Amino acid sequence: MSLLLLLVVIGAGIAIWAQSNKKKEIGRERASFADAQADARRWIERLGSQVLTLSGNDTASTQALADASERYNAASAAIGQAETVKQAQLARESALEGLHYVNAAREIMGLPAGPELPPLAGQRAAGKVTERRTIDHDGQQITASPEASAETPNYYPGGKVAGRPVPAGWYSTPWWAPAMATGLWTAGSVMMFSALFSGMSGVGYSAHAFEDGYGSGYEDGLADGAEGADGDMGDAGDAGDMGDGGDMGGDMGGDGGFFGGDGGGFDFGGDGGGFDFGGFGFDF
């Protein structure tokens, strides 16, 4: 009888211990989510104040602020639906991307950029435009430039779009916009990328690397982005590379229509707040 009693006591102890551990784990998850949510809201509020108080004074700054406003709307919607740390981090990434657009607009208008922003996921590895270059692609001229101009009013802060690196710079047309909206790149985009960026010093990877979704040092770039975000997590954490979560708002300003493309086979965030454009291959 004493043995039976002992077994009952041990069983009860194990049950209490397991329940206590489960409560602690739930508590840690809630605390992590609360931290991530608060951090995302902080960046969203900062972006909102910039969007509401700034007005562009030329085509390029106006377009950059319009893109920033899209990111603000996307981030606000995402954080309102977020139920997990990852979803909150995706909202944060979108807000940060919007702030990079704001900084680009402020630079054009001769305003101070403000405090340095954490890097976006994949931004460093994507590289940047370091020289002005114009190509003909499918009967359309596409220009890339390190500086804004009337001919290149479309800015991209650098990072991944639908699993492919897109260099930071100013462009005559948002050539990445169709892939951002559909999650698909066309076969012609590889040739376009090669013609536009081949040999450019700021873009350290080839068209084949673009096709594969990474370039020289890409993993290092991801690690740098994650490290920079972790350091800001007093601040509270970056999204890492969340399938280009920063592009949640879309970037459909301008025409960009030469890609066409099939809209099937992509996932606009089934877990309730994040937009997943990653992992798509080319359609040859």
C-alpha positions in Angstrom: 0.0 0.0 0.0 2.8 2.4 0.8 4.4 1.7 -2.6 1.1 2.6 -4.3 0.9 5.8 -2.3 4.5 6.6 -3.3 3.7 6.1 -7.0 0.7 8.4 -6.7 2.8 11.1 -5.0 5.5 10.8 -7.7 2.9 10.9 -10.5 1.3 13.9 -9.0 4.7 15.6 -8.6 5.5 15.0 -12.2 2.2 16.4 -13.4 2.6 19.5 -11.3 6.2 19.9 -12.6 5.0 19.5 -16.2 2.2 22.0 -15.8 4.5 24.5 -14.1 7.0 24.2 -17.0 4.2 24.6 -19.5 3.0 27.8 -17.8 6.6 29.1 -17.8 7.0 28.4 -21.5 3.7 30.1 -22.3 4.8 33.0 -20.1 8.1 33.3 -22.0 6.2 33.2 -25.4 3.8 35.9 -24.3 6.7 38.1 -23.1 8.6 37.6 -26.3 5.5 38.4 -28.4 4.8 41.5 -26.3 8.4 42.7 -26.8 8.3 42.1 -30.5 4.9 43.8 -30.8 6.0 46.8 -28.8 9.2 47.1 -30.9 7.2 46.9 -34.2 4.7 49.5 -33.0 7.6 51.8 -32.1 9.0 51.7 -35.6 5.5 51.9 -37.1 4.7 55.1 -35.1 8.0 56.6 -36.1 7.2 55.9 -39.8 3.7 57.3 -39.4 4.9 60.6 -38.0 7.3 61.0 -41.0 4.7 60.1 -43.6 2.1 62.5 -42.1 4.5 65.5 -41.8 6.6 65.2 -45.0 5.6 66.2 -48.6 7.8 65.6 -51.6 9.0 68.5 -53.6 9.9 66.6 -56.8 8.9 63.4 -58.6 11.5 61.2 -56.9 10.9 62.4 -53.3 7.1 62.3 -53.9 7.4 58.7 -55.1 9.6 57.6 -52.3 7.2 59.0 -49.7 4.3 57.3 -51.5 6.2 54.0 -51.2 6.8 54.8 -47.5 3.1 55.4 -47.0 2.4 52.0 -48.5 4.8 50.4 -46.1 3.1 52.2 -43.2 -0.3 50.9 -44.2 1.0 47.4 -44.6 2.9 47.4 -41.3 -0.1 48.8 -39.5 -2.4 46.2 -40.9 0.1 43.4 -40.1 0.7 44.4 -36.5 -3.0 44.6 -36.0 -3.3 40.9 -37.1 -0.1 39.6 -35.6 -0.4 36.7 -33.1 3.2 35.4 -33.1 6.7 36.8 -32.7 7.4 36.2 -36.4 4.3 38.1 -37.6 5.3 41.0 -35.3 8.8 41.0 -36.8 7.4 41.0 -40.3 5.4 44.1 -39.4 8.6 45.7 -38.0 10.5 44.9 -41.2 7.9 46.6 -43.3 8.0 49.7 -41.1 11.8 49.8 -41.3 11.7 49.5 -45.1 9.3 52.5 -45.1 11.7 54.5 -43.0 14.5 53.7 -45.5 12.2 55.2 -48.2 11.7 58.2 -46.0 15.4 58.7 -45.6 15.9 58.6 -49.3 13.2 61.3 -49.7 14.7 63.4 -47.0 18.1 63.2 -48.7 16.7 64.4 -52.0 15.0 67.3 -50.3 18.1 68.3 -48.4 16.8 67.3 -45.0 18.9 65.4 -42.4 18.2 61.7 -42.5 18.0 61.3 -38.7 19.4 58.3 -36.7 20.8 55.4 -38.6 18.3 52.6 -39.2 18.9 48.9 -38.7 19.6 47.1 -42.0 16.8 45.3 -43.8 16.9 41.6 -44.3 19.4 40.8 -47.1 20.1 44.5 -47.8 23.8 44.3 -47.5 24.2 41.2 -49.6 21.9 42.7 -52.4 24.5 45.4 -53.0 23.8 48.8 -54.6 23.9 50.7 -57.8 27.3 52.5 -58.2 27.0 53.8 -61.7 24.4 55.1 -64.1 23.5 52.5 -66.7 20.7 52.3 -69.3 19.7 49.2 -71.2 17.0 48.2 -73.7 14.8 45.3 -72.6 11.8 44.1 -74.5 11.5 47.4 -76.3 11.7 49.4 -73.1 14.5 51.4 -71.7 15.5 50.7 -68.1 17.9 53.0 -66.3 19.6 52.4 -63.0 21.4 55.2 -61.1 23.0 55.8 -57.7 21.2 59.1 -57.6 17.6 60.3 -58.0 16.7 62.2 -61.1 13.7 63.0 -63.2 14.5 59.9 -65.3 15.1 57.6 -62.2 12.4 58.5 -59.6 11.8 54.9 -58.3 13.8 54.0 -55.3 14.5 50.6 -53.8 16.5 50.3 -50.5 18.0 46.9 -51.4 17.0 43.4 -50.2 15.2 40.4 -51.5 12.1 40.3 -53.7 10.4 37.0 -54.3 13.6 35.2 -53.2 16.0 37.2 -55.5 18.4 40.0 -54.4 17.6 43.5 -55.8 20.3 46.2 -55.4 19.6 49.5 -53.7 19.3 52.4 -56.1 17.1 54.6 -58.2 15.4 53.3 -61.3 13.4 54.5 -64.2 10.8 51.9 -63.6 10.2 49.6 -60.6 11.2 46.5 -62.5 10.9 44.4 -59.3 7.3 45.4 -58.7 5.6 42.5 -60.6 7.6 39.9 -58.9 6.8 41.6 -55.5 3.2 41.4 -56.3 3.0 37.9 -57.7 6.0 36.2 -56.1 7.2 35.1 -59.5 10.1 36.2 -61.8 10.1 35.6 -65.5 13.0 34.0 -67.5 13.7 37.3 -69.1 14.5 38.9 -65.8 17.8 37.0 -65.7 18.9 38.5 -69.0 17.7 41.9 -67.9 19.6 41.7 -64.6 22.8 40.6 -66.4 22.6 43.5 -68.8 21.8 46.1 -66.2 24.3 45.0 -63.5 27.0 42.9 -65.1 30.5 44.2 -64.0 29.0 46.9 -61.7 31.3 47.2 -58.6 28.5 47.6 -56.1 26.7 44.4 -57.2 29.0 41.5 -56.3 27.1 38.6 -57.9 26.2 37.4 -61.3 23.0 36.9 -63.2 23.3 33.2 -62.4 23.6 34.0 -58.7 20.5 36.2 -59.1 18.7 33.3 -60.7 19.7 31.1 -57.8 18.5 33.7 -55.3 21.8 34.6 -53.7 25.1 36.3 -54.5 28.7 36.3 -53.2 28.6 36.8 -49.5 24.8 36.4 -49.3 24.8 34.3 -46.2 27.2 36.7 -44.6 24.8 39.5 -45.4 21.9 37.7 -43.8 24.0 37.1 -40.7 25.0 40.8 -40.6 21.3 41.7 -40.8 20.3 39.4 -38.0 23.2 40.5 -35.9 22.3 44.2 -36.4 18.8 43.4 -35.4 19.7 41.5 -32.3 21.8 44.4 -31.2 18.7 46.6 -31.6 16.6 44.3 -29.5 16.6 46.7 -26.9 15.0 47.7 -29.6 13.7 44.0 -29.6 14.7 42.0 -32.6 14.8 42.0 -36.3 12.9 39.7 -38.6 16.0 38.2 -40.1 15.2 37.1 -43.7 11.5 36.3 -43.5 10.9 35.7 -47.2 11.2 39.4 -47.8 8.6 40.3 -45.2 9.6 44.0 -45.6 7.9 44.0 -49.0 4.5 43.3 -47.5 3.1 46.5 -48.8 3.9 45.9 -52.4 5.7 48.5 -54.6 3.5 49.0 -57.6 4.3 52.6 -58.2 5.0 53.3 -61.9 4.4 51.0 -64.8 6.7 48.0 -64.4 4.4 46.1 -66.7 7.0 44.5 -69.0 7.2 41.5 -66.7 3.6 40.4 -67.2 3.8 37.1 -65.4 1.4 34.6 -64.0 -0.2 35.4 -60.7 -0.7 31.8 -59.6 1.2 29.8 -57.1 2.0 32.3 -54.4 1.2 32.7 -50.8 0.0 36.0 -49.3 0.6 35.0 -45.7 -1.6 32.2 -44.5 -0.5 32.5 -40.9 -2.3 35.7 -40.4 -0.1 38.8 -41.0 3.0 38.0 -42.9 3.4 38.0 -46.6 5.5 35.1 -47.9 7.1 35.7 -51.3 10.1 33.5 -50.8 11.1 30.3 -52.5 9.8 30.8 -56.0 11.8 29.5 -59.0 12.1 30.8 -62.5 9.6 29.6 -65.1 11.6 28.4 -68.1 
